[in-house]
Amino acid sequence: MKMLRHYFVSNSLDDLEVLEQQLEAAGISTPQIHVLSRNDAEVEHHQHLHEVQSFMKRDIVYSTECGAVVGVCASALVLGVAHFAGWTGSAAGWMPFIFLAVALLGFSAWMGGLVGIEKPNHNFVRFEQALNEGKHVFFVDLEPSQEAVLEKAMKSHPQVEQAGTGSSPPYWLIALQQKGGMVRHS
């Protein structure tokens, strides 16, 4: 099932907490709702807000995937050159080249992850200015059948500004979080 992420910006964590409670009361689960803020201590004081985990604030996953793609290409190049140059016909055969290919893949993925630790999540870069101004980013991942719930709830929150949409994690991941109790419950 394809989901869509809706982003909002607000100055008030109190207002966002009320909005989250309304959405949950209308059937939207906690793993679908998050608040991104530079003021984590203040978010902690709002028991009902579901904050973005610090790991997900960084671009580790995306950068590791990019590094792995580079590693796959480098590995394919090594194996292709070894084959077409005839180096695999030696007594050593394919083994040193397979080992090198695996090492290149692992190293590239690892380096991608290290680069990602230093970068903010690519999904949140567009909100850097708002976050630096002390605002908070509220986002909710919705199934198409839940869109009306959000529209109805937003009518009572005029101070919360729409900030666009984006891609959402897969439905199965959100369902897994919901069933596994991987979120903080108030």
C-alpha positions in Angstrom: 0.0 0.0 0.0 1.4 3.4 -1.0 1.6 6.0 1.7 2.2 9.8 1.4 4.1 11.9 4.0 2.6 15.3 4.8 4.9 17.9 6.4 3.8 20.9 8.5 5.7 23.6 10.4 4.6 25.2 13.7 6.0 27.4 16.5 3.9 25.7 19.1 4.6 22.2 20.4 1.4 22.5 22.5 -0.6 22.9 19.3 1.2 20.0 17.6 0.5 17.8 20.7 -3.2 18.5 20.4 -3.1 17.8 16.7 -1.3 14.4 17.3 -3.9 13.4 19.9 -6.7 14.3 17.5 -5.1 12.2 14.7 -4.6 9.3 17.0 -8.2 9.5 18.2 -9.3 9.4 14.6 -7.4 6.1 13.9 -4.0 7.2 12.8 -1.4 5.2 14.6 1.5 6.7 16.6 4.2 5.2 14.2 2.7 7.3 11.4 3.3 10.6 13.3 6.6 12.4 14.1 7.9 15.7 15.3 11.3 17.0 14.3 12.8 19.8 16.4 16.1 21.2 17.4 14.8 21.5 20.9 14.6 17.8 21.9 14.3 18.6 25.6 11.1 20.6 25.0 9.7 17.8 22.9 10.4 15.4 25.8 8.2 17.6 28.1 5.2 16.9 25.7 4.5 13.3 26.6 2.2 12.7 23.7 4.6 13.9 20.9 6.4 11.2 19.0 9.8 12.6 18.2 12.1 11.6 15.4 14.9 9.3 16.7 18.4 10.8 16.6 19.5 8.1 14.2 16.9 9.1 11.7 17.9 12.8 11.8 21.2 11.8 10.1 21.5 10.5 6.5 23.2 7.2 7.5 20.7 4.8 5.8 20.5 6.7 2.5 24.3 7.3 2.3 25.0 3.7 3.1 22.7 2.6 0.3 24.5 5.1 -2.1 27.9 3.7 -0.9 26.7 0.1 -1.5 25.7 1.1 -5.1 29.2 2.4 -5.7 30.6 -0.8 -4.2 28.5 -3.0 -6.4 29.7 -1.0 -9.5 33.4 -1.2 -8.3 33.0 -5.0 -7.6 31.5 -5.6 -11.0 34.4 -3.6 -12.6 37.0 -5.7 -10.7 35.3 -9.0 -11.7 34.9 -7.9 -15.3 38.5 -6.7 -15.7 39.8 -9.9 -14.0 37.7 -12.1 -16.4 38.4 -10.2 -19.6 42.1 -9.8 -18.8 42.4 -13.5 -18.3 43.7 -13.2 -14.8 41.2 -15.8 -13.5 42.9 -18.5 -15.5 45.9 -18.5 -13.1 46.4 -20.9 -10.3 44.6 -18.6 -7.9 41.5 -18.5 -10.1 38.6 -16.3 -9.1 39.1 -16.3 -5.3 41.4 -13.2 -4.9 39.1 -11.2 -7.2 35.9 -12.3 -5.4 37.6 -11.4 -2.1 38.6 -8.0 -3.5 35.1 -7.4 -4.9 33.5 -8.2 -1.5 36.0 -6.0 0.3 35.2 -3.1 -2.1 31.5 -3.5 -1.6 31.8 -3.6 2.2 34.3 -0.6 2.3 32.1 1.5 0.0 29.0 0.9 2.1 30.9 1.6 5.3 32.3 4.9 3.9 28.8 5.9 2.7 27.6 5.4 6.3 30.4 7.5 7.7 29.6 10.3 5.3 25.9 10.0 6.2 26.7 10.5 9.9 27.9 14.0 9.1 24.9 15.0 7.0 21.3 15.8 8.0 18.7 13.4 6.6 18.1 14.3 2.9 14.4 14.4 3.6 14.7 17.1 6.2 17.2 19.4 4.5 14.5 21.7 3.2 13.4 22.4 6.8 16.8 23.6 8.0 15.9 27.3 8.0 12.6 26.7 9.9 14.4 24.5 12.4 17.1 27.1 12.9 14.4 29.7 13.6 13.1 27.5 16.4 10.2 26.1 14.6 9.1 22.4 14.7 8.4 20.1 11.8 5.4 17.8 12.2 4.9 15.0 9.7 2.4 12.2 9.2 2.5 9.2 6.9 -1.0 8.5 5.6 -2.7 5.9 3.6 -5.0 7.3 0.9 -8.1 6.4 3.0 -6.8 8.5 5.9 -6.4 11.8 4.0 -9.8 13.1 5.0 -8.9 12.6 8.7 -5.9 14.9 8.3 -7.9 17.6 6.4 -10.6 17.6 9.2 -8.0 17.8 12.0 -6.1 20.6 10.3 -9.2 22.9 10.3 -8.8 23.5 14.0 -5.1 24.3 13.7 -4.7 27.5 11.6 -1.3 28.2 13.1 0.2 25.0 11.7 1.5 25.7 8.2 1.5 23.1 5.4 5.1 22.5 4.2 4.6 20.0 1.4 4.6 16.3 0.9 7.2 13.6 0.3 7.8 9.9 0.1 6.9 7.7 3.1 8.5 4.6 4.4 6.9 1.4 3.2 3.6 0.5 4.8 5.0 -2.8 6.1 7.7 -0.9 8.2 5.1 1.3 9.9 2.9 -1.8 10.5 5.9 -3.6 12.0 6.6 -0.7 14.3 2.9 -0.6 15.4 2.8 -4.4 16.1 6.3 -4.5 17.7 5.6 -1.6 20.1 8.7 0.1 18.9 7.3 3.6 19.7 7.0 5.5 22.9 3.4 5.2 24.3 2.0 7.9 26.5 
